[in-house]
């Protein structure tokens, strides 16, 4: 009955947490009743389970029904096709911006690579929102036409058209299939979408802040000139490494948000990102101090011991971070090797 567990998990993760437990029990009872009715108390096969789950509907449709959030704008009949078209449109648009970015780099050199990359991301976000709006509007209008029966009448008129029949067969093939349900992750493999969303948002803010406004990260007191907080020499050394680490972090959170679980590939990805963090922390300990001399001098002027205390505090923090990150990385590697060994 693994397929039932996978189905109930897929429905449950789309429901509010406070409703999840009761609905999962009710849904399991409904599935078992359907199986008993279909098999008349006999042995249940995987084909029987798949037939019942197909009859009940996709996890998206069932979760919308139980959660009280049906897609009124785009109904369940069109919603799978809507998602497919929206994904294709967004992917095509994003690919166009990426190609443009590469061409601009080849023409203008690598000097403004980061700024052009951030500009490309902004174009993808704004362009994606616009494209999604037009696709949504088109499908909303199509939904209204289908409600009035105009689309059905049209299909009946061209029912003998070979191309229409091929298209219908293709869409039937693309329908939800219970066999495509993902396995239920182990408890330690499950992830929380909100954590990854917050991680992506926070990392993007930090990335833009340091790359676009690093010259404005200063301490201003009254009418006196502002003192830069970070050392220009240190930033020139560390910022490229930080950028790689932040991009890797965004990529990891995005993968986990989409996949909904830790897998072998994402664990390898996480280990690589952690290894880079170890290198960065080591360089922060051994390289130029991250706080500018002017900032330390200003602190010393107001509180004699504050500049030295800040240096000691940051060095201790970097050291602790290095040790903790190294230990965590070793634990991740050992666990990954052990899991791979046990699975073989």
N, C-alpha and C positions, 0 to 999 in steps of 0.2 A: 504493500500500500504506500510505497514511497511517493508515487505520483500524487496521491491525495495530500500528503504532507507538503509537497512542493507547491501544490495549488493553493492550499490554505495559507501557507507562508506568503505566497505572492499576493493574495488578496489582503492578508493582514497588514502587510507593510504599506499598503495604500490607505489604511484606515486610521482615524484618530486613535491614539493610544488608549484612551479611556473606554472606547467601544470595542477594541480589538479582541479581548479575551472572550466575551460573550458571543460575539459574532462568529468567531472561529469555531466555537463549540456548536453553535446553531448550524453553521455551514457544514461541518463534518457530519452532523446528524442527518442533514438533508441528503448529502452524498451517499451515506450508508443506506438510507431508506430507498433511494433511487436504485442502488445496486441490488438490494434485496428484491425489489419489485421486478427488475429486469432479469435477474438470474433465478428468481423463485427459490431463494435460499441455497442455491447450488454454489459451486466453486467460482470464485471471481477471478477473471483474468485481467491482464493489463489492458487488453482491448476493450473490455467492459468498462473499466475505470475511465479510459480515454473517451469512450462514447458518452458517458454520463457527464464528464467535465465539459466536453464540447457542447452538450445540450444546455448545461447551466450557463455557460458563457465565459468570456475572457475575464481574467482578474480585474482589468480596468472597469469593465461594465458592471461586474458584481460589486466591486468596491464602491462605485458611484451609486448603485442602488441602495446598498446598506448604509452608506455614509450620508445619504440624503442630499447628494450633490450631483444629480444627473446633468449631462451636458445639454442644456436647453438650446444653446446657440448652435451647436453641431451635434446631431444625434448619434447614438451608438452605431448605427449602420454606416455612417460616413466617417466617424471619428478615426478608425484605423487608417483609412485612406488619407485623411487630412494630415495625420502625423507623418505618413510616408512622404506626401508631397511637400510638406513644410520642411522636412529634413533634407530632401533633394534640393529644394530651392536655396535653403541656407548654405548647404555644402557647396553648391555651384557658385554662389555669391562670394563665400569665404575664399574659395579657390581663386577666383578672379582677383581679389584683393591681395592674396599671397603672391600671385604671379606678378602683379603690379609692383609689390614691395621688392621682389627679387630684381626686376628690371631697373627700378630706381637705384638700388644698391650698385648694380653693375655700371650704371651711367654716372652716378655721383660719388662712387667710392664708399668706403666703410666708415667715414668720419661720423656721419649722423645716423649710424645703423640703429642705435637704441631709440632715438626719437622717431625715426621712420617706423620702427616696429610698434611703438606705442600708438603712433598715429594710425597704423594699420588696424590695431586692435580696436581703437575707437570707431573706425569706419565699419569694421565687422559688426560691432555691437549696434551702432545706429542703423546700418543697412539691414542687419538681421531683423531688428524690430520693425522696420518699415515693410520688409518683405513678408514677415509673419502677419502683419496687419492686413496686407492685401490678400494673402492666401486665406486668412480667416474670414475676411469679408466675402471672398468668392465662394467659400464652402457654406457660409451662412446663407447666402442667396440660393445656392444649390439645394440646401436643406429645405428652404421654403418652397422651392419648385417641386421637390420630391413630395412634400406634404400635400401639395395640391394635385399630385398625380401626373404632372406634366412630363417629368423625366420617365416615369413608368410607361406612359403612353408613347413616348418617343421610342423607347427600347422595343416595345411591341411592334411598332411600325417597321423597324429595321431588324427584326428578329432573325431574318434570313441572311443578313449580311455576315459574311465570313469573318471580317475583321472584328465586328462587334462580338461575335461568339468567342474569338480568340482572346479578346480583351476580358470578357467575362470569366473565361477559364483561368486567365492569369490572376485576376483579382480573387477568385475562389481559392487558388493556390496560395495566395498571400494571406488568407485568413488565419486567425489564431489557431495554433495547434498545441494541445496539451503536452506533446512530446518535447516541445521547446522550452518547457519550464525549467528554470535553473534549480539546481539542488539546494536544499535548505542549508545555510551555512552553520558551522559550529558556532557556539556562543561567542568564542573569542574572535571569530572571523567577521561577525556582524558589525556594521558601521552605522553611525547616526548621521543622516543627511545634514542636519542643522550644523553639526560641527564642521563639516566640509564646506558648507556655504559660508559660514563665518570666517573660516580659514582663508578661502579664496578672496573674500572681500577685504579682510585685514591685510593680506599679503599684497594685493593690488594697491591699496592705499599707501603702504610703506614703499612699494616699488616706485610709484609715481612721485611720492614725496621726496625721496632721496635723489631720484634722477632728474626731476624737473625743478625742484626748489631747494636743492642742497646748499646753494649759495645764500639762501634766506634763513637757514637754520642758525639763528644767531640769538644772543642774549642782549636785550636792549634795556638800559636803565636810565630813565629820565630823558634828558636832552642830549646825553653823551652818545658818542658813536657806538654802534652795535658791535659786539664781539662775537666772531664765529665760534660756534660750539665745537665743531669737529675740525680736526687737522686736515688741511688740503692734501698734504702728502699721504696721510693715512687713507683718506677717501679715494685718492687716485689708485691706491694699491688694492683696497678691499672692495670697492664698489662693484668692479666687474665680477668678482667672486660672489658677492651678495646677490647680484642680479641673476647669476646662474642658479644659485640656491633658491631664490624666490620663485623663479620660473619653474624649477623642478617641483617646488612645493605646490604651486598652483596646478601643475600637471597631475601630481599625485592626488590632490583633493578632487580634481575633476574626474579622474579615473574611478576613484572610490565612490564618488557621488553617482556616477553612471552605473557602475557594476554592483554597488550596494553591499560589497563584501571584500575582505582581504583574500587575494588569490596568489598563486605562485609568482606571477609576473609582477603584481603590485608590491609584493614583499621584496623581490629583487630590486625594484625601482626604489623602494624606501631605504634599502641598505646602501645603494649607491648615493642617494641624497644624504644619508647620515654620514657616509665617508667624507663627502665634501664638507659637511658641517664640522667634522673633526679637523680637517685641514684649515678651515677658516678660523676656528677657535685657537688652534696652535699658532697661526700667524698673528692673531690678535695678542697673544701672549709674548711672542718673540719679535714682532715687527714694530713699526712706529706706533706710538700711543695714539689712540683714536681721538682723544680730546686735545684741542689746540692749546699751544703754550699760552696764547693770549687769554684764553678762558681760564686756565689754571692760575695765571698771574692775577687776573681780576678777582677770582675767588680768594686767593691768598691775601689780596689787599683788604678785603672786607673781613675775612675770618682767617687768621694766619695758618691754621692747620687744615683748612677745608680742602685746598688743592691737593695736598699730599694724601689726605684721607680718601678723596675721590679716586685717586690713582690706585691706592691699595685696594679699595673696595672693588673696582672694576677688574683688577688683575685677579683677585680672589674669585670673583664671579666667573671670569673666563676660565680659570683653572677648574673650578667645580663643574662648569658646563662641559669642559673637555673630558673630564673623567666620567661624568654621567653619560654623555653621548657615546663615548667609547664602550662603556660597559653595556649600554642598551644595544649598541650595534653588534657586539659579540653575542649577546643573548639572542638577537634576531637571527644571526647566522646559524647558531647552534640549533635553534628551534626549527629553522627552515631545513637544515640538513637532516635532522631527526624525522621530520614529517615526510621528507622525500624518501628516506630509507624505509620507513614503516609502510609507505604506500606501494613500494616495489615488491 
